[in-house]
Amino acid sequence: MAVSVRQMSADDAQAFLEVHRAAVHGIAAHDYPPAVISAWAPLPIGDELIQDVRANRDDESRLVAEIGGQIVGIGSLVAKNAEVRACYVVRTASRKGVGSTLLREIERVATELGLSSLQLDSSITAEPFYAANGYEVRERGEHILGSGVPMACVKMYKTIGS
Ligand SMILES: CC(C)(COP(=O)(O)OP(=O)(O)OC[C@H]1O[C@@H](n2cnc3c(N)ncnc32)[C@H](O)[C@@H]1OP(=O)(O)O)[C@@H](O)C(=O)NCCC(=O)NCCS
């Protein structure tokens, strides 16, 4: 079935978090210790987390990808930092081009906003995915999660819109 991408609405906040949790616990958990996984994607998803997503403090441009009306992927751009903040796909929909479709749309929006490059902190898990989509490694290091827990990451970048 075809993948479609649209802007996330306030009503999608719970689904947005569910896809994030499913991708981290279902895919990235192979590459990180349990303490990192639970700090990266805390469960359960309660009202406070949903309100936090809706508050959108970093002014993210958020997208959801659907297959057959089901949200199976999420993506986000923080334009002020020229940053791809998120790209997550549930395991049952992985390797079908959902993540790449989200990334292409993020890049289209970024180009429209006048950005000429994008940067991101990739998980170890997602490095081959971003590499397949033209992102290059700047350095390997640590990303500090909101809770203060460090996780191994790969800092990557791509020139866009040329
Ligand atoms: C990384 C992620 C977003 C990829 O989503 P996806 O929809 O499966 O990716 P795509 O189908 O568009 O993959 C495109 C290409 O990327 C590469 N790729 C994707 N996942 C890969 C993997 N696990 N191992 C190796 N290459 C991979 C492949 O070249 C793939 O093309 P192919 O399937 O024809 O071989 C998804 O696996 C995910 O959510 N992972 C866990 C969470 C995470 O770490 N997210 C990133 C946070 S920074």
The ligand as an SDF file (V2000), in Angstrom:
LIG
                    3D

 48 50  0  0  0  0  0  0  0  0999 V2000
   15.8350    4.4210   10.8820 C   0  0  0  0  0  0  0  0  0  0  0  0
   14.3670    4.2650   10.4620 C   0  0  0  0  0  0  0  0  0  0  0  0
   13.6580    5.6120   10.5850 C   0  0  0  0  0  0  0  0  0  0  0  0
   14.3380    3.7960    8.9880 C   0  0  0  0  0  0  0  0  0  0  0  0
   12.9850    3.7840    8.5230 O   0  0  0  0  0  0  0  0  0  0  0  0
   12.5170    2.8570    7.2850 P   0  0  0  0  0  0  0  0  0  0  0  0
   11.1870    3.2970    6.8460 O   0  0  0  0  0  0  0  0  0  0  0  0
   12.6830    1.4260    7.6310 O   0  0  0  0  0  0  0  0  0  0  0  0
   13.6390    3.2440    6.1830 O   0  0  0  0  0  0  0  0  0  0  0  0
   13.5390    3.0720    4.5730 P   0  0  0  0  0  0  0  0  0  0  0  0
   12.6770    1.8980    4.2450 O   0  0  0  0  0  0  0  0  0  0  0  0
   13.1880    4.3720    3.9610 O   0  0  0  0  0  0  0  0  0  0  0  0
   15.0710    2.7100    4.2430 O   0  0  0  0  0  0  0  0  0  0  0  0
   15.7950    3.3230    3.1910 C   0  0  0  0  0  0  0  0  0  0  0  0
   17.1650    2.7240    3.1180 C   0  0  0  0  0  0  0  0  0  0  0  0
   17.9000    3.0230    4.3190 O   0  0  0  0  0  0  0  0  0  0  0  0
   18.7600    1.9070    4.6330 C   0  0  0  0  0  0  0  0  0  0  0  0
   18.3160    1.2750    5.8820 N   0  0  0  0  0  0  0  0  0  0  0  0
   17.1620    1.4990    6.5580 C   0  0  0  0  0  0  0  0  0  0  0  0
   17.1300    0.7610    7.6910 N   0  0  0  0  0  0  0  0  0  0  0  0
   18.2850    0.0580    7.7230 C   0  0  0  0  0  0  0  0  0  0  0  0
   18.8410   -0.8980    8.6260 C   0  0  0  0  0  0  0  0  0  0  0  0
   18.1930   -1.2460    9.7460 N   0  0  0  0  0  0  0  0  0  0  0  0
   20.0390   -1.4360    8.3500 N   0  0  0  0  0  0  0  0  0  0  0  0
   20.7150   -1.0980    7.2240 C   0  0  0  0  0  0  0  0  0  0  0  0
   20.2340   -0.1950    6.3140 N   0  0  0  0  0  0  0  0  0  0  0  0
   19.0440    0.3750    6.5750 C   0  0  0  0  0  0  0  0  0  0  0  0
   18.6240    0.9200    3.4770 C   0  0  0  0  0  0  0  0  0  0  0  0
   19.5660    1.2660    2.4880 O   0  0  0  0  0  0  0  0  0  0  0  0
   17.2020    1.2260    2.9960 C   0  0  0  0  0  0  0  0  0  0  0  0
   16.9720    0.8260    1.6490 O   0  0  0  0  0  0  0  0  0  0  0  0
   16.5740   -0.7110    1.3180 P   0  0  0  0  0  0  0  0  0  0  0  0
   15.4640   -1.1050    2.2640 O   0  0  0  0  0  0  0  0  0  0  0  0
   16.1330   -0.6330   -0.1070 O   0  0  0  0  0  0  0  0  0  0  0  0
   17.8130   -1.5240    1.5520 O   0  0  0  0  0  0  0  0  0  0  0  0
   13.6510    3.1780   11.3430 C   0  0  0  0  0  0  0  0  0  0  0  0
   14.3520    1.9630   11.2250 O   0  0  0  0  0  0  0  0  0  0  0  0
   13.5840    3.5400   12.8100 C   0  0  0  0  0  0  0  0  0  0  0  0
   12.6280    4.1620   13.2460 O   0  0  0  0  0  0  0  0  0  0  0  0
   14.5850    3.1000   13.6170 N   0  0  0  0  0  0  0  0  0  0  0  0
   14.5650    3.1750   15.0660 C   0  0  0  0  0  0  0  0  0  0  0  0
   14.5060    4.5640   15.6200 C   0  0  0  0  0  0  0  0  0  0  0  0
   15.6670    5.4260   15.2500 C   0  0  0  0  0  0  0  0  0  0  0  0
   16.7990    5.1330   15.5950 O   0  0  0  0  0  0  0  0  0  0  0  0
   15.3240    6.5320   14.5700 N   0  0  0  0  0  0  0  0  0  0  0  0
   16.2590    7.5440   14.2370 C   0  0  0  0  0  0  0  0  0  0  0  0
   16.4350    8.4670   15.3800 C   0  0  0  0  0  0  0  0  0  0  0  0
   17.7850    9.5620   15.0380 S   0  0  0  0  0  0  0  0  0  0  0  0
  1  2  1  0
  2  3  1  0
  2  4  1  0
  2 36  1  0
  4  5  1  0
  5  6  1  0
  6  7  2  0
  6  8  1  0
  6  9  1  0
  9 10  1  0
 10 11  2  0
 10 12  1  0
 10 13  1  0
 13 14  1  0
 14 15  1  0
 15 16  1  0
 15 30  1  0
 16 17  1  0
 17 18  1  0
 17 28  1  0
 18 19  1  0
 18 27  1  0
 19 20  2  0
 20 21  1  0
 21 22  1  0
 21 27  2  0
 22 23  1  0
 22 24  2  0
 24 25  1  0
 25 26  2  0
 26 27  1  0
 28 29  1  0
 28 30  1  0
 30 31  1  0
 31 32  1  0
 32 33  2  0
 32 34  1  0
 32 35  1  0
 36 37  1  0
 36 38  1  0
 38 39  2  0
 38 40  1  0
 40 41  1  0
 41 42  1  0
 42 43  1  0
 43 44  2  0
 43 45  1  0
 45 46  1  0
 46 47  1  0
 47 48  1  0
M  END
$$$$
